[in-house]
Amino acid sequence: MDDYIEYYNTDRLHWALDIDNYETPLMAFRNKAATDDIRSQNPKWMEADING
């Protein structure tokens, strides 16, 4: 199962993502992740990070 999850997130293309640029779920996550600067401007996000 671990191998499949890794394949799904790192190698498999997903039609809902940028298929023209061969974007995988992991690439999409990294490209869309908020920076620390953005997070510091949104206290609710910081609370969610701290409180899980």
MMTF fields as JSON, N, C-alpha, C and O atoms, coordinates in Angstrom:
{
  "mmtfVersion": "1.0.0",
  "mmtfProducer": "UNKNOWN",
  "numBonds": 207,
  "numAtoms": 208,
  "numGroups": 52,
  "numChains": 1,
  "numModels": 1,
  "chainsPerModel": [1],
  "groupsPerChain": [52],
  "chainIdList": ["A"],
  "bondAtomList": [4, 2, 8, 6, 12, 10, 16, 14, 20, 18, 24, 22, 28, 26, 32, 30, 36, 34, 40, 38, 44, 42, 48, 46, 52, 50, 56, 54, 60, 58, 64, 62, 68, 66, 72, 70, 76, 74, 80, 78, 84, 82, 88, 86, 92, 90, 96, 94, 100, 98, 104, 102, 108, 106, 112, 110, 116, 114, 120, 118, 124, 122, 128, 126, 132, 130, 136, 134, 140, 138, 144, 142, 148, 146, 152, 150, 156, 154, 160, 158, 164, 162, 168, 166, 172, 170, 176, 174, 180, 178, 184, 182, 188, 186, 192, 190, 196, 194, 200, 198, 204, 202],
  "bondOrderList": [1, 1, 1, 1, 1, 1, 1, 1, 1, 1, 1, 1, 1, 1, 1, 1, 1, 1, 1, 1, 1, 1, 1, 1, 1, 1, 1, 1, 1, 1, 1, 1, 1, 1, 1, 1, 1, 1, 1, 1, 1, 1, 1, 1, 1, 1, 1, 1, 1, 1, 1],
  "groupList": [{"groupName": "MET", "atomNameList": ["N", "CA", "C", "O"], "elementList": ["N", "C", "C", "O"], "formalChargeList": [0, 0, 0, 0], "bondAtomList": [1, 0, 2, 1, 3, 2], "bondOrderList": [1, 1, 2], "singleLetterCode": "M", "chemCompType": "L-PEPTIDE LINKING"}, {"groupName": "ASP", "atomNameList": ["N", "CA", "C", "O"], "elementList": ["N", "C", "C", "O"], "formalChargeList": [0, 0, 0, 0], "bondAtomList": [1, 0, 2, 1, 3, 2], "bondOrderList": [1, 1, 2], "singleLetterCode": "D", "chemCompType": "L-PEPTIDE LINKING"}, {"groupName": "TYR", "atomNameList": ["N", "CA", "C", "O"], "elementList": ["N", "C", "C", "O"], "formalChargeList": [0, 0, 0, 0], "bondAtomList": [1, 0, 2, 1, 3, 2], "bondOrderList": [1, 1, 2], "singleLetterCode": "Y", "chemCompType": "L-PEPTIDE LINKING"}, {"groupName": "ILE", "atomNameList": ["N", "CA", "C", "O"], "elementList": ["N", "C", "C", "O"], "formalChargeList": [0, 0, 0, 0], "bondAtomList": [1, 0, 2, 1, 3, 2], "bondOrderList": [1, 1, 2], "singleLetterCode": "I", "chemCompType": "L-PEPTIDE LINKING"}, {"groupName": "GLU", "atomNameList": ["N", "CA", "C", "O"], "elementList": ["N", "C", "C", "O"], "formalChargeList": [0, 0, 0, 0], "bondAtomList": [1, 0, 2, 1, 3, 2], "bondOrderList": [1, 1, 2], "singleLetterCode": "E", "chemCompType": "L-PEPTIDE LINKING"}, {"groupName": "ASN", "atomNameList": ["N", "CA", "C", "O"], "elementList": ["N", "C", "C", "O"], "formalChargeList": [0, 0, 0, 0], "bondAtomList": [1, 0, 2, 1, 3, 2], "bondOrderList": [1, 1, 2], "singleLetterCode": "N", "chemCompType": "L-PEPTIDE LINKING"}, {"groupName": "THR", "atomNameList": ["N", "CA", "C", "O"], "elementList": ["N", "C", "C", "O"], "formalChargeList": [0, 0, 0, 0], "bondAtomList": [1, 0, 2, 1, 3, 2], "bondOrderList": [1, 1, 2], "singleLetterCode": "T", "chemCompType": "L-PEPTIDE LINKING"}, {"groupName": "ARG", "atomNameList": ["N", "CA", "C", "O"], "elementList": ["N", "C", "C", "O"], "formalChargeList": [0, 0, 0, 0], "bondAtomList": [1, 0, 2, 1, 3, 2], "bondOrderList": [1, 1, 2], "singleLetterCode": "R", "chemCompType": "L-PEPTIDE LINKING"}, {"groupName": "LEU", "atomNameList": ["N", "CA", "C", "O"], "elementList": ["N", "C", "C", "O"], "formalChargeList": [0, 0, 0, 0], "bondAtomList": [1, 0, 2, 1, 3, 2], "bondOrderList": [1, 1, 2], "singleLetterCode": "L", "chemCompType": "L-PEPTIDE LINKING"}, {"groupName": "HIS", "atomNameList": ["N", "CA", "C", "O"], "elementList": ["N", "C", "C", "O"], "formalChargeList": [0, 0, 0, 0], "bondAtomList": [1, 0, 2, 1, 3, 2], "bondOrderList": [1, 1, 2], "singleLetterCode": "H", "chemCompType": "L-PEPTIDE LINKING"}, {"groupName": "TRP", "atomNameList": ["N", "CA", "C", "O"], "elementList": ["N", "C", "C", "O"], "formalChargeList": [0, 0, 0, 0], "bondAtomList": [1, 0, 2, 1, 3, 2], "bondOrderList": [1, 1, 2], "singleLetterCode": "W", "chemCompType": "L-PEPTIDE LINKING"}, {"groupName": "ALA", "atomNameList": ["N", "CA", "C", "O"], "elementList": ["N", "C", "C", "O"], "formalChargeList": [0, 0, 0, 0], "bondAtomList": [1, 0, 2, 1, 3, 2], "bondOrderList": [1, 1, 2], "singleLetterCode": "A", "chemCompType": "L-PEPTIDE LINKING"}, {"groupName": "PRO", "atomNameList": ["N", "CA", "C", "O"], "elementList": ["N", "C", "C", "O"], "formalChargeList": [0, 0, 0, 0], "bondAtomList": [1, 0, 2, 1, 3, 2], "bondOrderList": [1, 1, 2], "singleLetterCode": "P", "chemCompType": "L-PEPTIDE LINKING"}, {"groupName": "PHE", "atomNameList": ["N", "CA", "C", "O"], "elementList": ["N", "C", "C", "O"], "formalChargeList": [0, 0, 0, 0], "bondAtomList": [1, 0, 2, 1, 3, 2], "bondOrderList": [1, 1, 2], "singleLetterCode": "F", "chemCompType": "L-PEPTIDE LINKING"}, {"groupName": "LYS", "atomNameList": ["N", "CA", "C", "O"], "elementList": ["N", "C", "C", "O"], "formalChargeList": [0, 0, 0, 0], "bondAtomList": [1, 0, 2, 1, 3, 2], "bondOrderList": [1, 1, 2], "singleLetterCode": "K", "chemCompType": "L-PEPTIDE LINKING"}, {"groupName": "SER", "atomNameList": ["N", "CA", "C", "O"], "elementList": ["N", "C", "C", "O"], "formalChargeList": [0, 0, 0, 0], "bondAtomList": [1, 0, 2, 1, 3, 2], "bondOrderList": [1, 1, 2], "singleLetterCode": "S", "chemCompType": "L-PEPTIDE LINKING"}, {"groupName": "GLN", "atomNameList": ["N", "CA", "C", "O"], "elementList": ["N", "C", "C", "O"], "formalChargeList": [0, 0, 0, 0], "bondAtomList": [1, 0, 2, 1, 3, 2], "bondOrderList": [1, 1, 2], "singleLetterCode": "Q", "chemCompType": "L-PEPTIDE LINKING"}, {"groupName": "GLY", "atomNameList": ["N", "CA", "C", "O"], "elementList": ["N", "C", "C", "O"], "formalChargeList": [0, 0, 0, 0], "bondAtomList": [1, 0, 2, 1, 3, 2], "bondOrderList": [1, 1, 2], "singleLetterCode": "G", "chemCompType": "PEPTIDE LINKING"}],
  "groupTypeList": [0, 1, 1, 2, 3, 4, 2, 2, 5, 6, 1, 7, 8, 9, 10, 11, 8, 1, 3, 1, 5, 2, 4, 6, 12, 8, 0, 11, 13, 7, 5, 14, 11, 11, 6, 1, 1, 3, 7, 15, 16, 5, 12, 14, 10, 0, 4, 11, 1, 3, 5, 17],
  "groupIdList": [1, 2, 3, 4, 5, 6, 7, 8, 9, 10, 11, 12, 13, 14, 15, 16, 17, 18, 19, 20, 21, 22, 23, 24, 25, 26, 27, 28, 29, 30, 31, 32, 33, 34, 35, 36, 37, 38, 39, 40, 41, 42, 43, 44, 45, 46, 47, 48, 49, 50, 51, 52],
  "secStructList": [7, 2, 2, 2, 2, 2, 2, 2, 2, 2, 6, 7, 7, 7, 6, 6, 1, 7, 4, 4, 4, 6, 7, 7, 2, 2, 2, 2, 2, 2, 2, 2, 7, 7, 7, 2, 2, 2, 2, 2, 6, 7, 2, 2, 2, 2, 2, 2, 2, 2, 2, 7],
  "xCoordList": [0.811, 0.0, 0.867, 0.558, 1.94, 2.835, 3.399, 3.51, 3.756, 4.288, 3.249, 3.577, 2.004, 0.944, 0.711, 0.546, 0.698, 0.495, 1.62, 1.376, 2.847, 3.974, 3.833, 4.042, 3.482, 3.264, 2.157, 2.315, 1.051, -0.101, 0.27, -0.172, 1.07, 1.408, 2.598, 2.682, 3.518, 4.752, 4.926, 5.676, 4.261, 4.484, 3.244, 3.347, 2.101, 0.866, 0.334, 0.239, -0.007, -0.633, -2.094, -2.72, -2.635, -4.031, -4.734, -4.253, -5.863, -6.569, -7.048, -7.24, -7.244, -7.706, -6.569, -6.808, -5.346, -4.19, -3.696, -4.385, -2.541, -1.978, -1.383, -0.18, -2.23, -1.815, -0.815, 0.039, -0.909, 0.009, 1.451, 2.381, 1.635, 2.982, 3.302, 4.226, 2.532, 2.758, 2.821, 3.715, 1.854, 1.828, 1.257, 0.167, 2.005, 1.55, 0.914, 1.084, 0.189, -0.388, 0.656, 0.389, 1.816, 2.863, 3.342, 3.548, 3.519, 3.936, 2.878, 3.217, 1.611, 0.53, 0.523, 0.356, 0.704, 0.732, 1.863, 1.662, 3.037, 4.195, 4.021, 4.413, 3.444, 3.25, 2.199, 2.252, 1.255, 0.149, 0.261, -0.582, 1.275, 1.442, 1.708, 2.453, 1.105, 1.289, 2.682, 3.198, 3.27, 4.575, 4.418, 3.311, 5.499, 5.463, 4.979, 4.273, 5.351, 4.937, 3.41, 2.781, 2.829, 1.369, 0.694, -0.305, 1.228, 0.65, 0.683, -0.263, 1.756, 1.857, 0.826, 0.493, 0.326, -0.685, -2.101, -3.067, -2.22, -3.528, -3.492, -3.192, -3.79, -3.68, -4.426, -3.971, -5.556, -6.305, -5.497, -5.583, -4.708, -3.867, -2.781, -2.461, -2.214, -1.176, -1.735, -1.079, -2.959, -3.61, -3.805, -3.568, -4.235, -4.461, -3.155, -3.15, -2.05, -0.753, -0.345, 0.175, -0.58, -0.167, -1.076, -0.594, -2.377, -3.339, -3.612, -4.314, -3.076, -3.261, -4.549, -4.881],
  "yCoordList": [-1.183, 0.0, 1.264, 2.23, 1.256, 2.416, 2.738, 3.907, 1.701, 1.92, 2.581, 3.475, 2.144, 2.73, 4.196, 5.039, 4.494, 5.878, 6.772, 7.889, 6.275, 7.048, 7.259, 8.37, 6.209, 6.321, 7.333, 8.188, 7.24, 8.107, 9.573, 10.432, 9.859, 11.244, 11.808, 13.021, 10.957, 11.473, 11.189, 11.904, 10.17, 9.795, 9.889, 10.227, 9.601, 9.516, 10.904, 11.771, 11.108, 12.359, 12.341, 11.281, 13.5, 13.59, 14.595, 15.716, 14.21, 15.046, 16.37, 17.324, 16.461, 17.708, 18.714, 19.867, 18.281, 19.157, 19.637, 19.456, 20.231, 20.779, 19.651, 19.394, 18.99, 17.818, 18.192, 17.379, 19.414, 19.842, 19.91, 19.739, 20.156, 20.224, 19.021, 19.061, 17.952, 16.694, 16.894, 16.378, 17.654, 17.95, 16.767, 16.276, 16.328, 15.256, 15.894, 17.092, 15.12, 15.683, 16.322, 17.369, 15.729, 16.301, 17.638, 18.582, 17.73, 18.989, 20.063, 21.205, 19.716, 20.68, 21.17, 22.362, 20.258, 20.627, 21.61, 22.637, 21.296, 22.168, 23.52, 24.543, 23.541, 24.801, 25.683, 26.906, 25.088, 25.849, 26.052, 26.723, 25.49, 25.613, 27.063, 27.771, 27.485, 28.856, 29.016, 28.124, 30.161, 30.46, 30.864, 31.157, 30.879, 31.306, 32.745, 33.09, 33.589, 34.99, 35.093, 35.85, 34.343, 34.353, 33.812, 34.367, 32.744, 32.159, 33.147, 33.207, 33.915, 34.847, 35.972, 36.604, 36.222, 37.25, 36.717, 37.48, 35.427, 34.792, 33.988, 32.794, 34.611, 33.963, 32.631, 31.727, 32.502, 31.243, 30.091, 28.969, 30.349, 29.306, 28.911, 27.731, 29.9, 29.606, 28.772, 27.84, 29.104, 28.317, 26.883, 25.953, 26.69, 25.346, 24.549, 23.354, 25.209, 24.539, 24.117, 23.019, 24.982, 24.712, 23.661, 22.756, 23.774, 22.887, 21.611, 20.726, 21.508, 20.302, 20.298, 19.355],
  "zCoordList": [0.0, 0.0, 0.0, -0.698, 0.775, 0.823, -0.56, -0.929, -1.327, -2.676, -3.576, -4.357, -3.467, -4.285, -3.92, -4.802, -2.64, -2.196, -2.711, -3.167, -2.637, -3.152, -4.658, -5.147, -5.398, -6.842, -7.138, -8.009, -6.424, -6.643, -6.449, -7.212, -5.446, -5.114, -5.88, -6.072, -6.319, -6.909, -8.393, -9.057, -8.942, -10.34, -11.217, -12.397, -10.673, -11.433, -11.777, -10.908, -13.035, -13.443, -13.045, -13.007, -12.751, -12.336, -13.229, -13.4, -13.797, -14.771, -14.191, -14.945, -12.905, -12.292, -12.11, -11.75, -12.356, -12.181, -13.542, -14.546, -13.587, -14.827, -15.659, -15.608, -16.416, -17.187, -18.286, -18.641, -18.83, -19.893, -19.414, -20.203, -18.132, -17.557, -16.681, -15.868, -16.854, -16.128, -14.616, -13.947, -14.087, -12.658, -11.873, -12.167, -10.885, -9.99, -8.753, -8.529, -7.952, -6.73, -5.818, -5.228, -5.691, -4.841, -5.393, -4.63, -6.701, -7.309, -7.081, -6.768, -7.232, -7.028, -5.588, -5.334, -4.654, -3.24, -2.972, -2.324, -3.467, -3.226, -3.899, -3.337, -5.084, -5.805, -5.154, -5.285, -4.463, -3.895, -2.39, -1.794, -1.778, -0.331, 0.053, -0.626, 1.127, 1.603, 2.196, 2.869, 1.931, 2.501, 3.97, 4.423, 4.689, 6.095, 6.204, 7.151, 5.245, 5.255, 5.14, 5.878, 4.228, 4.06, 5.314, 5.771, 5.864, 7.074, 8.24, 9.025, 8.358, 9.478, 9.369, 10.371, 8.172, 7.967, 8.194, 8.166, 8.415, 8.618, 9.913, 9.88, 11.053, 12.36, 12.467, 13.167, 11.789, 11.87, 11.294, 11.793, 10.248, 9.681, 10.666, 10.808, 11.347, 12.324, 13.467, 13.932, 13.932, 14.984, 14.53, 15.301, 13.29, 12.78, 12.749, 13.045, 12.391, 12.386, 13.788, 13.986, 14.752, 16.13, 16.768, 17.449, 16.551, 17.202, 16.429, 16.92, 15.247, 14.444, 13.808, 13.089]
}
